[in-house]
Amino acid sequence: MSQDLCSICLENPVKYTCPACKAQTCSATCVKRHKLRSECSGLPDPTKFVPNKDLEANSALVNRDYNYLLTLERKISLAKQDVKDGAKNVFKRNVNTNKNKRPRLNTQEEEVKDKRLELVHKVFPHEPAHSIRRQNTLIIHLPAGMSRATQNKSGYDKKSGTYTWTVDWIPVDLNGNVMSEFTSFRLKENQLLKELVPMTVLTKLFAPAEIELLEFSFYLENCLKPHDLKRSLIALDIEKTLADNLADKVVLEYARICVVHSPSIWAEFVQTEKEIFGHNEDSETNDSSSDSESDLSSDDSDDSTSLELDSDDEPEEASSKLVEEGETVTTNTVASVTDTPTEKNTQDKMTDQQPKNSEENGLATTLQGYVSA
């Protein structure tokens, strides 16, 4: 009688038999307990050897093997198609060859003056690709195919008519421990930061404690932190838009915002933009000094050119006459052209007359010789 009873509860008669391990149970609750206890999947093993006698006797085994081969072939074809589609998406993304993107406003000279690029080259010696978006936000691009690069969905949304960002949220509890991170996609840049905070997710993470938005402090993770620092954060203002908070900042593909439950937590890691990127006063003074030097040089060049023009009065008058009295110049040139053949004629006449005069002089001398004789 013990074989006819349920192998789990040992009370009720047997109703079900497990196709994987042949265990006999009486109800659905006992089936679940059996799967948890013995870690059984409840599915038959299609790769298990079956003798030919059993196959001939039971046609269901033949159908099972046939269905197994069909599903296996389908999985292989789907896996190949997924690999092809994934490879297309990986190599499809190119930062520098998208014609629909807006051109950069910064020239190469302005990029050389940008101190943020110097920090980028120090932290990333391989000189990664970068671009400047929106309100002078410097984005460092990772190589195509990396998970962070493929996860980045930031771009201009034509339907909403605004630029949207991808943001990583990093919640931090009262003990300073990082909780489970999560990502938000297509956040509009013209919305306030407090409107973009996913409070539903935060309430689930901090449950059962009741939380409010004003209790949290928001910091942008600095991707250019030195290696000797554990963390580097930049304070954000929830009353400003996302674009204003990311203005003049540097992000690695997209922003990572830390949501800290108390302002006293991680306060030692907070830095200002001047401490991270350096002061901009030197660049402004250099720009002003260069502008003043250029003005002085332009004044000196103007003075020198004016002096040269004063010293060379005659060429200036001649040129002015040529410009202003174009008609007279043409007439004079025509007259000079017409005069040239007359001069040639007079010269020919003079050459013709010279031998005649020499002959007359010779006759006169001979006559004088005869008279004297």
C-alpha positions in Angstrom: 0.0 0.0 0.0 3.0 2.4 0.6 3.7 2.4 -3.2 0.1 3.7 -3.9 0.5 6.7 -1.6 1.9 10.1 -2.4 5.7 10.2 -2.1 5.6 13.7 -0.6 2.7 13.8 1.9 2.4 10.0 2.4 -1.3 10.4 3.0 -3.3 10.6 -0.2 -3.4 8.1 -3.1 -1.3 8.7 -6.2 -2.7 10.8 -9.1 0.4 12.1 -11.0 3.7 10.8 -12.1 6.7 13.0 -12.8 7.8 12.5 -16.5 11.4 13.3 -15.5 12.1 11.2 -12.4 8.9 9.1 -12.3 8.0 10.4 -8.8 4.4 9.9 -7.8 2.4 12.6 -6.3 -1.2 13.3 -5.3 -1.8 17.1 -6.0 -0.4 20.2 -7.5 1.0 21.3 -4.1 2.9 18.1 -3.7 4.2 18.4 -7.3 5.6 21.9 -6.4 7.1 20.6 -3.2 8.6 17.7 -5.1 10.3 20.1 -7.6 11.6 22.3 -4.9 12.9 19.4 -2.8 14.6 17.4 -5.5 15.3 20.3 -7.9 13.5 18.5 -10.6 12.4 20.3 -13.8 9.4 18.0 -14.4 10.4 17.7 -18.1 11.6 14.5 -19.7 15.1 14.3 -21.0 14.9 14.0 -24.8 18.5 13.0 -25.1 18.1 9.9 -22.9 18.8 6.7 -24.8 15.7 4.6 -25.7 16.0 1.1 -27.1 14.6 0.3 -30.5 12.1 -2.1 -28.9 10.5 0.7 -26.9 10.4 3.0 -30.0 8.6 0.4 -32.0 6.2 -0.3 -29.2 5.4 3.4 -28.3 4.9 5.9 -31.2 4.9 8.8 -28.7 8.6 8.3 -28.2 9.2 8.7 -32.0 7.1 11.9 -32.0 9.0 13.2 -29.0 12.4 12.7 -30.8 11.0 14.3 -34.0 9.7 17.4 -32.1 13.0 17.7 -30.2 14.9 17.8 -33.5 12.6 20.4 -34.9 12.9 22.7 -31.9 16.7 22.3 -31.9 16.9 23.3 -35.5 14.7 26.3 -34.9 16.8 27.4 -32.0 19.9 27.2 -34.1 18.4 29.2 -36.9 17.2 31.9 -34.5 20.5 32.1 -32.8 22.3 32.6 -36.1 19.8 35.4 -37.1 20.3 37.1 -33.7 24.0 37.0 -34.1 23.7 38.6 -37.6 21.3 41.3 -36.4 23.5 42.0 -33.3 26.6 42.3 -35.5 24.8 44.8 -37.8 23.7 46.9 -34.8 27.2 46.8 -33.4 29.0 48.0 -36.5 26.2 50.3 -37.5 26.9 52.9 -34.8 29.6 55.4 -35.9 30.1 58.6 -34.1 31.8 60.6 -36.8 30.0 59.7 -40.0 26.4 60.6 -39.2 25.3 63.3 -41.6 22.1 64.1 -39.7 24.0 65.4 -36.6 24.5 69.0 -36.1 28.0 70.3 -36.9 30.2 71.3 -34.1 30.3 75.0 -33.2 33.8 74.8 -31.7 36.8 75.1 -34.0 40.1 73.4 -33.5 41.6 76.5 -31.9 38.8 76.7 -29.4 39.2 73.0 -28.6 42.9 73.5 -28.0 42.0 76.1 -25.4 39.5 73.8 -23.7 41.1 72.5 -20.5 38.7 69.6 -20.3 40.4 68.0 -23.3 43.7 68.0 -21.4 42.1 66.2 -18.5 40.5 63.7 -21.0 43.9 62.9 -22.5 45.4 62.4 -19.0 42.7 60.1 -17.8 42.3 58.3 -21.2 45.8 58.1 -22.8 44.4 56.4 -26.0 42.6 59.6 -26.9 39.0 58.4 -27.4 36.6 60.0 -29.7 34.6 62.9 -28.3 31.9 65.4 -29.3 30.4 68.5 -27.9 26.6 68.6 -27.6 24.0 71.0 -26.5 25.2 73.5 -23.8 28.9 72.7 -24.3 28.6 69.2 -22.8 31.7 67.2 -23.7 30.8 63.5 -24.4 33.5 60.9 -24.4 32.6 58.1 -26.8 33.6 54.5 -26.1 34.5 52.1 -29.0 31.5 50.7 -30.9 30.3 47.4 -29.5 30.8 48.0 -25.8 27.8 47.7 -23.6 27.8 51.3 -22.4 28.1 52.6 -26.0 25.2 50.4 -27.3 23.1 51.3 -24.3 23.4 55.0 -25.0 20.2 56.3 -26.6 20.8 60.0 -26.3 19.9 62.0 -29.3 17.5 64.5 -30.9 13.9 63.4 -30.8 12.0 64.7 -33.8 8.6 63.9 -32.4 9.1 65.9 -29.2 11.4 68.5 -30.9 13.9 68.3 -28.0 17.2 66.6 -27.2 16.8 63.5 -25.0 19.4 62.0 -22.7 20.1 58.6 -21.2 20.8 58.8 -17.4 22.1 56.2 -15.0 20.7 56.6 -11.5 22.8 55.4 -8.5 20.8 55.4 -5.3 22.8 55.5 -2.0 21.4 54.6 1.3 22.0 56.2 4.7 25.1 54.1 5.4 26.7 55.3 2.2 26.3 51.9 0.4 25.3 51.9 -3.3 22.0 50.2 -4.0 20.9 48.6 -7.3 21.5 50.9 -10.2 18.9 51.5 -12.9 18.8 53.5 -16.2 16.3 55.9 -17.7 16.0 56.5 -21.4 14.9 59.5 -23.4 14.7 62.1 -20.7 13.9 65.6 -22.1 16.6 68.1 -21.5 14.2 71.0 -21.1 12.5 69.4 -18.0 13.5 70.1 -14.5 15.7 67.6 -12.7 13.1 67.1 -10.0 10.5 66.2 -12.6 12.8 63.5 -14.1 13.6 61.6 -10.9 11.9 58.2 -10.9 10.3 58.3 -7.4 8.4 55.1 -7.9 11.6 53.1 -8.3 13.2 54.9 -5.3 10.2 54.3 -3.1 10.5 50.5 -3.8 14.3 50.6 -3.1 14.0 52.5 0.2 10.9 50.6 1.3 9.5 50.4 4.0 10.9 53.8 4.9 8.9 56.8 3.6 10.9 59.1 1.5 10.5 62.6 -0.1 12.2 64.2 -3.0 13.6 67.1 -0.9 15.5 64.6 1.4 17.8 63.6 -1.5 20.9 65.3 -2.9 21.9 64.8 -6.5 25.4 64.6 -7.7 27.0 64.0 -11.1 29.7 61.3 -11.2 32.9 62.8 -12.5 34.4 60.5 -15.1 37.7 62.4 -15.1 38.5 61.7 -11.5 42.2 61.0 -10.7 43.2 57.5 -9.8 44.1 58.4 -6.2 40.6 59.5 -5.4 37.9 57.0 -4.6 35.1 59.2 -5.9 34.6 62.6 -7.4 31.1 64.2 -7.5 29.6 67.5 -8.8 26.6 68.9 -7.1 23.4 69.3 -9.2 20.4 71.6 -8.7 17.0 70.0 -8.9 15.4 73.3 -9.7 17.3 73.6 -12.9 16.8 71.7 -16.2 18.8 68.7 -17.2 20.5 70.7 -19.9 21.6 73.4 -17.4 22.9 70.8 -15.0 25.0 69.1 -17.7 26.2 72.4 -19.2 30.1 72.6 -19.4 30.4 69.1 -17.9 32.1 65.9 -19.1 30.2 62.6 -19.3 31.3 59.1 -20.5 28.6 58.3 -23.1 25.8 59.6 -20.8 25.4 61.0 -17.3 25.6 59.0 -14.1 23.7 60.7 -11.3 24.1 59.7 -7.7 20.9 60.0 -5.6 22.1 60.3 -2.0 19.6 60.1 0.9 21.4 62.7 3.0 23.6 65.7 2.2 26.1 64.6 4.8 26.7 61.3 3.0 29.6 61.4 0.5 30.1 65.1 1.3 33.9 64.6 1.3 33.8 63.5 -2.4 32.0 66.7 -3.6 34.1 69.0 -5.7 33.4 72.2 -7.6 33.8 72.7 -11.4 36.8 75.0 -10.8 38.6 72.4 -8.7 38.0 69.7 -11.4 38.4 71.6 -14.7 40.5 74.6 -13.5 39.8 78.3 -13.5 38.7 80.0 -16.7 40.1 83.4 -15.7 43.5 82.7 -17.1 42.1 81.8 -20.5 39.9 85.0 -20.4 42.9 87.2 -19.6 45.0 85.5 -22.2 42.2 86.0 -24.7 41.9 89.7 -23.8 45.7 90.2 -23.9 45.9 88.5 -27.3 43.0 90.7 -28.5 44.8 93.8 -27.2 48.1 92.7 -28.8 46.3 92.1 -32.0 44.7 95.6 -31.8 48.1 97.2 -31.2 49.7 95.2 -34.0 46.9 96.3 -36.3 47.3 99.9 -35.2 51.1 99.7 -35.9 50.5 98.1 -39.3 48.0 100.9 -40.1 50.6 103.6 -39.1 53.3 102.0 -41.1 51.1 101.7 -44.1 50.1 105.3 -43.8 53.7 106.4 -43.6 54.5 104.4 -46.6 51.7 105.9 -48.5 52.8 109.5 -47.4 56.3 108.9 -48.6 55.3 107.6 -52.0 53.1 110.4 -53.2 53.9 110.2 -56.9 53.0 106.6 -57.5 49.8 107.2 -55.6 48.9 110.2 -57.9 49.8 108.2 -61.0 47.6 105.3 -59.9 44.8 107.7 -59.0 45.1 109.3 -62.4 45.0 105.9 -63.9 41.9 104.9 -61.9 40.0 108.2 -62.1 41.0 109.4 -65.6 40.8 106.1 -67.5 39.6 107.8 -70.6 42.5 110.2 -70.8 44.9 107.4 -70.4 43.4 105.5 -73.2 43.6 108.6 -75.5 47.2 109.2 -74.6 48.1 105.6 -75.2 46.4 105.8 -78.6 48.3 109.0 -79.4 51.6 107.3 -78.4 50.7 104.4 -80.6 50.0 106.7 -83.5 53.2 108.6 -82.9 55.5 105.7 -83.2 55.3 105.2 -87.0 55.9 109.0 -87.7 59.1 108.8 -85.6 60.2 105.8 -87.7 59.5 107.8 -90.9 61.5 110.8 -89.8 64.4 108.5 -88.9 64.3 106.9 -92.3 64.3 110.3 -93.9 67.3 111.3 -91.9 69.2 108.2 -92.9 68.3 108.9 -96.6 69.5 112.5 -96.3 72.8 111.6 -94.7 74.4 110.0 -97.8 73.2 112.9 -100.0 74.9 115.4 -97.7 78.1 113.4 -97.7 78.1 113.3 -101.6 77.6 117.1 -101.8 80.5 117.7 -99.4 82.7 115.4 -101.4 82.0 117.3 -104.6 82.6 120.6 -102.9 86.0 119.5 -101.8 87.0 118.3 -105.2 85.9 121.6 -106.8 88.0 123.5 -104.3 91.0 121.4 -105.2 90.7 122.1 -108.9 90.3 125.9 -108.3 93.4 126.0 -106.1 95.4 124.1 -108.8 
